[in-house]
């Protein structure tokens, strides 16, 4: 019997608006930091990795001991369905190991992200291995072993079938995420979490000798044929103890030493986690840019200036997390991780994300200053108009004063040598002077603007 473990890493997306709200509410993040410390992982490599590396205690399980998990035996009737027969004929239900088929919901409060990790286990008989690994109907789109197992958990399109086991797990997991975010949600009726189509890379850990060329070639050929992009294979490690092949959507690690499973599973998880969240932050920046351009107001820009600082902090933390992981895996950093990281362009993507966020912050600062200057100019114009209205009001009041005192008649009949002559001149020429000053101010303002 050949035992295989199938690991699927499936990040959960949170809506951009809700993610921003979660980031800025510091008190909620602090309250979550220690809430799930005692929750255990069921996946073996997660248990070992968190136990051995104290820097990664931020990996927390959202499921407690009392959480009722979806029974793995539910997969057996799923595997008997025509859609999940390998090559249209091979039923994997009889080879399933339910007691070793587990899943976990990983939560990291630093980034406020959620990752669903599946691990399925099968014991394939050696005499059936060749038939199962070479089965693939030419007239059916990719029903080989790799794609069939992936189809149990990952939707390619909206109408793609999914196993009932995975459907129930999705409902449970998304419910947990919704529950956690509920206290911070702006509108309770709005769903904030989702699992995107075509999200979930598959790694097969084959418990077999790396020296067995027949078994190795069967798995590697099946892996290669399962890929949409042919010829995308990178051999990371190839020796008598382990063969590590990194493709595109599917990856194969062959060794009869279980220590390589515990050693390489964290690398497979981490590379997919980093790749997804670099892409996620890039998409957030695009959405944020669209929102700012669509709602081009000073208040909108001002609110986003504070949010962008949070994203800069998160990307810096992501870079630090990546570097800490490299330190944790020691020599595997240069021997294994560097090859995978270079293939998926992780370092460059992190640098580009950081550069874009910093540039976008500078853009928002400049836009905010421009908006503030325009608002100041409008305010000055408004104050100028108010001043003009006040001068006109003063002239009107003075005119009313002249009418009430009936000085108009006095102007015509008074003796020019009398002491009242000066009062009459003031009362006559002051309104005229104020009106002339108003006209001069208006002309000066327009000439200076041009």
Residue pairs with C-beta under 8 A, 6 or more apart in sequence:
1 123
1 124
1 125
1 126
2 123
2 124
2 125
2 126
2 129
2 206
2 207
2 208
2 215
3 97
3 121
3 122
3 123
3 124
3 206
3 207
4 121
4 122
4 124
4 204
4 205
4 206
4 207
5 100
5 119
5 120
5 121
5 204
5 205
5 207
5 261
6 118
6 119
6 120
6 121
6 122
6 149
6 202
6 203
6 204
6 205
7 117
7 118
7 119
7 202
7 203
7 205
7 265
7 268
7 269
8 117
8 118
8 119
8 120
8 150
8 153
8 154
8 200
8 201
8 202
8 203
9 115
9 116
9 117
9 200
9 201
9 203
9 268
9 269
9 272
9 273
10 115
10 116
10 117
10 118
10 153
10 154
10 195
10 199
10 200
11 113
11 114
11 115
11 116
11 199
11 272
11 273
11 276
11 277
11 280
12 113
12 114
12 115
12 116
12 173
12 174
12 177
12 193
12 194
12 195
13 193
13 194
13 195
13 196
13 280
14 22
14 112
14 113
14 114
14 177
14 181
14 192
14 193
15 190
15 192
15 193
15 194
16 283
16 284
16 287
16 288
17 186
18 181
18 184
18 185
18 186
18 190
18 192
19 112
19 284
20 307
20 310
21 184
21 185
21 186
22 28
22 29
22 112
22 181
22 184
23 29
23 112
23 307
23 310
23 311
23 314
24 306
24 307
24 310
25 184
28 183
28 184
29 109
29 112
32 107
32 109
32 180
33 109
36 60
36 61
36 62
36 64
36 107
37 57
37 60
38 64
39 60
39 61
39 62
39 63
39 64
39 65
40 47
40 61
40 65
41 47
41 50
41 59
41 61
41 104
41 106
42 63
42 69
42 102
42 103
42 104
43 102
43 103
43 104
43 117
43 119
44 119
44 261
44 262
45 261
45 262
45 265
45 266
45 269
46 59
46 61
46 104
46 106
46 117
48 262
49 56
49 59
49 262
49 265
49 266
50 56
50 57
50 59
53 328
55 324
55 327
55 328
56 324
56 325
56 328
58 108
58 109
58 110
59 106
59 108
60 106
60 107
60 108
60 109
61 104
61 105
61 106
61 107
62 105
62 106
62 107
62 114
62 176
62 177
62 180
63 69
63 104
63 105
63 176
69 102
69 103
69 172
70 103
70 165
70 168
70 169
70 172
71 98
72 96
72 98
72 99
72 101
72 102
72 165
73 98
74 164
74 165
74 168
75 93
75 96
75 98
75 101
75 120
75 152
75 163
75 165
76 93
76 96
76 98
77 93
77 164
78 84
78 93
78 152
78 163
78 164
78 165
79 85
79 91
79 92
79 93
79 96
79 152
79 163
80 91
80 93
81 161
81 163
82 88
83 151
83 161
84 92
84 148
84 151
84 152
84 161
84 163
85 91
85 143
85 148
86 92
86 132
86 135
86 143
86 144
86 145
86 148
87 132
87 135
87 136
87 137
87 143
87 144
88 135
88 137
88 140
88 143
89 135
90 128
90 131
90 132
90 135
92 122
92 132
92 148
92 149
95 122
95 123
95 124
95 125
96 120
96 121
96 122
97 121
97 122
97 123
100 119
100 121
101 119
101 120
101 121
102 118
102 119
103 116
103 117
103 118
103 119
103 169
104 116
104 117
105 114
105 115
105 116
105 117
105 173
105 176
105 177
106 114
106 115
106 116
106 117
107 113
107 114
107 180
110 317
110 321
111 277
111 314
111 317
111 318
111 321
113 273
113 277
114 173
114 177
114 193
115 269
115 273
116 169
116 170
116 173
116 195
117 269
118 153
118 166
118 169
120 149
120 152
124 132
129 215
129 218
130 218
132 145
133 144
133 145
133 218
133 219
133 221
133 222
134 218
134 221
134 222
135 143
135 144
135 145
136 142
136 143
136 144
136 225
137 143
142 226
144 222
144 225
144 226
145 222
145 226
146 202
146 204
146 222
146 223
146 226
146 250
147 226
149 202
150 200
150 202
150 249
150 250
151 160
151 161
151 162
152 162
152 163
152 165
152 166
153 162
153 163
153 166
153 200
154 198
154 199
154 200
154 202
155 162
155 195
155 197
155 198
156 197
156 198
157 197
158 197
160 197
162 170
170 195
174 191
174 193
174 194
174 195
177 192
177 193
178 191
178 192
178 193
181 192
181 193
182 188
185 192
199 276
201 249
201 250
201 251
201 268
201 272
202 249
202 250
202 251
203 250
203 251
203 252
203 253
203 265
203 268
204 219
204 223
204 250
204 251
204 252
204 253
205 253
205 255
205 260
205 261
205 264
205 265
206 215
206 219
206 252
206 253
206 254
206 255
207 255
207 256
207 258
208 215
208 216
208 254
208 255
208 256
209 215
209 254
209 255
209 256
210 216
210 238
210 239
210 240
210 241
210 242
210 243
210 254
210 255
210 256
211 240
215 254
216 243
216 254
219 252
219 254
220 233
220 243
220 245
220 252
223 233
223 245
223 247
223 250
223 251
223 252
224 230
224 233
224 247
226 249
226 250
227 247
227 248
227 249
227 250
228 248
228 249
229 248
232 247
232 248
233 245
233 246
233 247
234 245
234 246
234 247
234 339
234 340
234 343
235 243
235 244
235 245
235 246
236 244
236 245
236 246
236 336
236 339
236 340
237 243
237 244
237 335
237 336
238 244
241 255
241 257
241 260
242 253
242 254
242 255
242 257
242 260
242 264
243 252
243 253
243 254
243 255
244 252
244 253
244 264
244 336
245 251
245 252
245 253
246 339
246 340
246 343
251 268
253 260
253 261
253 264
253 268
255 261
263 332
264 332
264 336
266 325
266 329
267 329
267 332
267 336
267 337
267 340
270 322
270 325
270 337
271 337
271 340
271 341
271 344
271 346
274 318
274 322
274 346
274 350
275 344
275 346
275 349
277 318
278 318
278 346
278 349
278 350
278 353
279 349
281 311
281 314
281 315
281 318
281 353
281 357
282 349
282 352
282 353
282 356
284 311
285 311
285 353
285 356
285 357
285 360
288 304
288 307
288 308
288 360
289 360
291 300
291 304
292 300
292 301
292 304
292 364
292 367
296 367
297 371
298 368
298 371
298 372
298 375
301 364
301 367
301 368
301 371
302 368
304 364
305 361
305 364
305 365
305 368
308 357
308 360
308 361
308 364
309 361
311 357
312 354
312 357
312 358
312 361
315 350
315 353
315 354
315 357
316 354
318 350
319 350
319 354
322 346
322 350
325 337
326 333
326 337
327 333
329 336
329 337
341 347
384 441
384 445
387 441
388 438
388 441
388 442
391 434
391 435
391 437
391 438
392 438
394 434
395 431
395 434
395 435
398 427
398 430
398 431
398 434
399 431
401 427
402 408
402 427
407 424
407 427
410 420
410 424
411 424
411 428
414 420
414 421
414 424
415 421
